[in-house]
Amino acid sequence: MTIYSKQRARRAVFHTLALRPPGQIATVVGYVLLVRLLSEAEYGIYNLFYALLPLLASGASFGLEHTLRRYQPEYLKAGEHRLADLLVRRIGLLRLASTAAVLGLVYAFWADLAPIFKIEDYRSLFLLFAVIALTHFQCSILTIALSSHLLQKHSMGVQAAFAVLKAVAYAAVGYGWGLDLRLVFWIDLAAYLVLYAGMKYYYVTCAERSRGAQEGLPRSERWRLFKYGFFYNFNDAGTLPLQTRTDNFFIVYYLDPVAVGAYSFATRLSTMIYRVTPLKFLESVVRPLFFSLDYRANAERVKSYFTLLMNASLLFMVPIALFVACFHRPLVDVVFAGRFLEYSPLLTIVFAFAALNAIDVPVTLVAQLKEKAHVLLASKIFGLYNIAGLVVLIPMLGIAGAMLASGSAVLMKNLFIWWFVRDIAVWKDASRFLGVTLLIWLPFVGAAALVRLLETPPLAELVIGAGVWAAFFGAYVRFGALSAEQRKLISTLFPGRETKLLRAFGFVH
């Protein structure tokens, strides 16, 4: 049986759907615990250190992960499992060496760099974080390798255990003895070592690595891999200025670690909520279905898919953004024990941009379908706009300026990509969808104002607000957010047992 049979693919999808939710829930719980248990300054320093991960991912990238993700499945499909395993091992070593080199440079110039970002007192903590960073990227390599073998049962299972282990350890240590930054890093390192051990065990024992005729990579093939990785190295570097974690370095330079904590608190909350929306959650399922289309022969079908993806993106993020705008204060007061309460109104800005930028998946999928790699690369120019915006707006508006600069930069990047694929990236029922959205959610804003007038305790206000929101959202889904054509399309895309679940929530009739 071929490694990419329909049966194996469906099993991989099932394991993804079964195992990702526990991990994501545990990640959210761990995030809430960190916000509640660390001081605001410590939480800022924590996020400043973890902002180094995307910096390392880009600065020491060389396109390694992209190369593995692209060519390992090709070798496996051709039956060259030895070559696939050789690629995994070599890329793992190269990533280890490149990451260690960059971390070594940072440590060597610590006396010059640390005062800029107000972390000169954390040199010993950086050594601990360096081990975490090295382990993190080795785990990323193994995750890609297991996914290419369609072993999501193991990769997702270990990742879920990783998230649960961290959340349980945060709670046990935090409420038992008290949590500080050094203990958090030790917990993270222990969890990463467990993750690496589990990933390595399943890769060695469950992935077929011995079949194949070729013993090594021919010279021509090595050159092919190098060219691909070289191109994506620049693409990775271009994404860095558009990542919210990069903003942390500018915020701490102009402001302080507490401001970094407040900014990270808001942006991480929106990012985690966006990741659990159905479209983002099922992106790995939607992507191959979308890429199976020939956009030249099936232009109208592509437009229908694009319209469905646009509606599915905004269907969740617009209502969530409105709920946060109306109930940000009791949300922060109850869930996060009042940490960063004075910054809670700024959640409105972050979630407004999160809703607008939910179009990134459909727009990017169409660009990839049309093989517009040069457009995707050119869109990274808006990272320069983001840097300029951060430099100008942070001194004027504080972290609100960073939110405006970063959110608008990503929005312009998405609109730039759309402009070059607008011939088939057509949102066919935009006026109907937006009209229904206004018709249903404007009354919700009025109802939320009435709830706030009751002047109930924060917990009661949050519970009542959530109940009102759920009623409006149920009406939104069942009576107009999706057209009859889109509901039919959803039922054809998911014809199995999942149809019952979709019908129960009103996505199909």
N, C-alpha and C positions, 0 to 999 in steps of 0.2 A: 504493500500500500504506500502510495506517495506521501511524503511528509506534509504536503499541502492539500490533502483531500478535503472534501466538503464536511465529512464527518469530524475530522480533527479540528477544522476551522470552527465549526459550530460548537464543539466542546470547549474550545478556547474562549469563544464569546460567552458561553454559559459560565465558565469559571471566572471570567472578568466581571460579569454582572453579579455573581454570587460573592466574590471575595473583595472587590473594591470598596463597597459600602462600609463594611466594618473598619477597614483601614482609614477611610476618609473621616468617618465619625470619630475614631480615636484621635486622628490628627487635629480635628476641631476641638475635642476635649482637651488635648494637650496644650493647644494654643490658648484656650481659655484659662487653664491652670497657670501657665506661665505669666499671663497678664495679671492674674489675681495674686500670685505668690511672690513675684519679683517686684522690687521697687521700680518706679518709672525710669530712673536712670539706668538701673541694671538691665531692664528690658531693652532700653535703647542700645546699650553696649552689646548685648546679645545679638540684636539684629544688625548692628554694624559689623560684627565678626562674620555673621552668615551672609552679609552682602558681598563678602570676598568670594563665595562659591561661584556666582555667575561671572565674577571677574576672572577667576581661575578657569572657569569653563570656556571663556572666550580667549583670554590671553595665552592659555596653554592648550588651546584646542587642536590646532593643525587639522581640523575636520575629522578627527579620529572616530568619534561616535557616529557621525553621519556616514563615514566610510563603512563602518561595521554594519550599521543599520541597512545600508544600501546593498552591500555585496555578500554578506553572509547568507541571506535567503537565496541569492542567485546560485551560490555554490551548493547549498543544501538541495535545491531543486534539481541541480544537475547531478546529484549523487556524490559530489566531492566533499564528503563530510570531513576528511582530513584537512583539506584546505580551509574549510570554515573554522575548524578548531585552531588551526595555525594562525588564522587572522585574529581570532579572539585573544590568543595568548600574546601575539606580538603587539596588538593594539593596547592590551592591558599593560604591558611593560612600557610602551611608549608613553601612555597616559601617566603612569606612575612616575617616570623620569621627568616628564615635562612639568607636572604639578609640583614635584619636589623641587625642581629648579626655580620655579617662580616663588614658592614659599621660602626657599633659601635666600633669594634676593630680598624679599620683604624683611626677613629677619636680619639680614646683613645691614640693611639701611633703616632699621627700626628707629634709631635715634633721630633720623631726619624726617621719617614719615609719620611716626606716632604722634608727635605734638600737633601736627596739622589737623589730625582727626580726634585729638583730645583723648588718646588711649595709651599715653606713655607709661601709665602705671600697670598695664596689663601684658607685659612682655612674657611672663611665665605662662599666662593663660593662652597666649598665642601659640606656644609650643604644643599645648594640649589640643588646641583647635587644628593645628597643622596635621596631627594624626587623624583627626576626624575628617578633614578634607581629603586626605589621601585615601582613606577607607571609603568615603562617599563616592569618589569617582570609580574606584574598583567595583563597587556595588552597581554603579550605573552600567559599566561594561557587561557585567554578568546578567543584569536585567535584560539588556538588549539581546544577549546571546540566548537566554532562555525563551524570550518572546519569539525569536526567529525560529526556534524549534517548536513553537506553539505549546510551550510548557507553562502557560499562564497559571495552571493549577498550582504550580510550585512557586513561581515568581511572585504572583499576587498573594499567595498564602503567607510567604515569608515576609513580604512587605506589610501585610496586615498585622502580623505578629510584632513586627518592628514598631509600628505606630502604637499598638496596644501596650507593649512593654514600656515605651517611653511615658505614655499617659499614666499608667499605673505607678511607675517609679516616681514621677513628678508628684502625684497625689500622696503616695506613702511617705516619701521623704519630706515633702512640703508641709503636710499636716501633722507628721509625726515629730520631726526635729526642726523644720524650717529649711527653706530653700534659698541658696544664694547662687551667684553666677558660676562659681567653680563647680559646685555640685551638679548644676544643670549640664555643664560640659562633660563631667564624668559620666553622668547618666546617658548623655547622647553618645559618647564614645562606646560605652558598654553595649548600647542598643545597636550601633553600627557594626560592631564586631560580631554580634549575634546574626545580624542581617547578612554580613559577608560570609560567615561560616555556613549559614543555611543555603545561600545562593550557590556557593562553591560546591557544597555537598550534592545538591540536586543537579548541577551542571555536570559534575564528574560521573554521577551514578545514573542519570536519566537521559542525558543527551547522547545520541549516537555520534561518535567521533572517530571511528576507525575505518569506515568505508571510504572508497575512492581510489582512483588509479594514480593520481599525482601525489608525489611526496612533498613538493615545495612549490612556491610561487614562481612561475617563469619571469624573466626580466621584463617582458612586455606587459605582463599582468601587474607587476610591481609599479611600473610607470603609470599604468591606467589608474591604479589606486591612489598614487601620489597626486596625479592631476585632479582627481575628484576631491581629495582631502584638501588640497591647496586652495581650490575654489571656495569650498565651504568654510575654510579658516577665515576668509574675509567676510563671509556672510555671518559667521558667529560674532566676529569683532563688531560688525555693524549693528547687531541686535543689542549690544551692551548699553549704549546710551539711552535706549528706549525701555530699559527694565527699571521698575520702581525701586529695586534694591540698590541700583547705582545712585539713585537720588539721595540715599542716606549719607553718602560721603560729602555731598554739597550741603546738606542740612546741618551735619555736625560741624562743618567748617564755618558756616555763617551763624549757627545757633548753638545747640548743645545736645548731649546725649538724650535728655528728656524729650526734646523735640523729635529726635530720631525714633524714640519709642512710640510717641504719639502718631507719627506718620506711618510707621510700620504696623502699628495696631490697626489703623484704618484700612490701609491698602491690603494687608494680609487677610482681613476679614472679608473684603469684597472679593479677593482672589479665590479664597476657599469656597465661598458661596457660589461663585461662578463655576468652579470646577465640578460641583455636584449637580448643576443643572443638566437635564436629560441630554441635550445636544452635546455638551462638552463631555459628559460622562460616556456617551455612546459614539464619540468621535471616531474611535478605532473601528467601529462597525460601519458607520456611515461612509468613511473615507473610501474603502474598497468598492462599495456599491456605487459611489459617485464616480470613481475613476474607471469603472467598467463601461461608462458611456462614451460614445464617439460624439464629441460636441459638434462635428461637422454634419454628421448624418442625423443627429437627434437634438437639434438646437432647441426645439420647443420643449422637449423633455427636460433638457438641462435647465431651461428657464423655470419649469415647474418645480424641479428639485431645488433650485436656488430660492424660489419664493417660499417653499416649505421650510427651508433652512433659516431664512430670514425671520419668518414668523415664529419658528420654534425658538430662535435665539432671544427674540424680544418678548415672547410670550411669558417668560419667567422673570427676566431681568428688569423689565419696566415695573411690574407690580412689586418686586422686592425693593427696588430703588424708592418707590413711593412709600412703602411701609417704613423703611429706614428714615426717610425724610420726615415722616409724621411722628415716629416713636423712637427717635435716636436716643433721647435722654433716658427714658425708663429701660431701654435695651442695655445701655452701658451700665446704668445703675444696678440693675438686677443681675445680668449675666456676668459682668466683669467687675463686680463689687465696687463700682464707682471709679475704677482706675481710668485716668484720662477723661474724666467726666466733662471738664471744661472744654475739651476738644470735640465733644460729641456732635455739635452742629456741622463740623467739617465732614462727617460721614456722608452728608447729603451731597457734597461735591464729588467725593470718591465714587459713590454708587450711581450718581447721574452719569459720570463718564463710563462706569462699568456697563451700564445699560446701553449707552451709545456705541461702545466698542465691542458689544456682543456680536456685531456684524463681522468680526474678524474671521471666524470659521468659514461661513459661506463665501466670503470674498476671497479668502486665501485658497480655498478648495477650487474655485473656478479658475484662479490664476495658475494653480498647479495643473489642473486639467488641460489648460491651453498651453502648458509648458512655458510659462512666462517667468522663468527663473531670473532673467535680467531685470524684470520689473520688481520682483520681490527684493532683489539685491539693491536696486536703486531706491526703493522706498525707505531704506535705512538712513537716507540723507536727513530724515526728520529727527534723527538722533541729535544732529547738530542744533536743530531748532530747540530741542528739549534742553540741551546744555545751556544755550543762550537764555532760554526762559527761566531756568533755575538760577542763573547768575543774576538776572535782572529782578525776578519776582520774589525770591526768598528774602532778600534784605528789605523789600517793601511790604510783603504780606505774610512773611513767616511760612509755616508749612502749608498754608492755603495756597501760596504762590507755587510751591512745588507740585501740589495737586493739580492746579490749573495748567502748569507747563507740561507735566507728564501726560495728563489725560488728553489735552488738546494735541500733543505730538502724536500719540498713538492713533487718535481719531483721524488726523490728517494723513497718516501713513495708510490707514485702511481705505480712506477715500481716494488716495493716490492710486492704490492697487485697483480699486473698482473702476477708475476712469479708463484704464487700459483693457478692461474686460467687459465694459458696459454693454457691448453688443449682445452678449448672452447672459450677463449677470443682470437680468431684468426682474425687478420686484413687481410682479404682475398685478397683485391686488393690494398695493401699498395704501391707496386711498381708503379702501374698505377696512383694512386691518387697523389703520390709524384712527379712522372714524369710530370703530367699535371700541378701541382702547380708550379714547376720550370719553365716549358715552358712558362707559362702565366705571372708569377710575376717577373721573372728576367728582362724582357723588361720594366716592370713598374718602377723598380728601375732606369733604364737608363732614362726613360721619366721623372721621378721625378728629376733627376740630371739636365736635361735640363731646367725644370721649375725653379729650383733654380738659374740657370745661368742667367735667365732673370732679376734678381735683382729688382723685383717688390716690392711694399709695402706689408707688412705682410698679410693684408686682401686679396689682390689680389692673392698673392702666395697661400694662404690657399684655396681660392675658386677655382683657376685653378687646384691645386693639388687634391682637392676633386672631381672635374669633371673628371679628368684623371683616378683617382682611381675607380670611379663609372663605367666608360666605361670598364675598365679591369675586374672589379668584375662581371659585367653583362655577359661578354664573358666567364668568369670562370664558372659561374653557369650554363649557357645554353649549353656550348660546351665541357663538359668533367669532371667537378668536381665530378658529380654523374654518375654512370653507369646506363644503361637501367634497370637492375634488381633492383637497389636501387630506381629509380624513380617509378617503378611499386609498390615496397613495400610501399613507401610513400603514393601513391594513395589508396592502400588498408587500410592503417592505418587511413587515414583521408578521408573517402568516402563521407562526407556531403558537405555542401555548401562551406566549407573551401577549397575544391579542386580547385574552380575557382581562389581563391587568390593564391594558390600554383602554378597553371598553369601560372598565369600572371607574376609571378616572375621567372618562368623557372625551378621550382623544380620538376614538373611533366610535361609530354608531353601531 
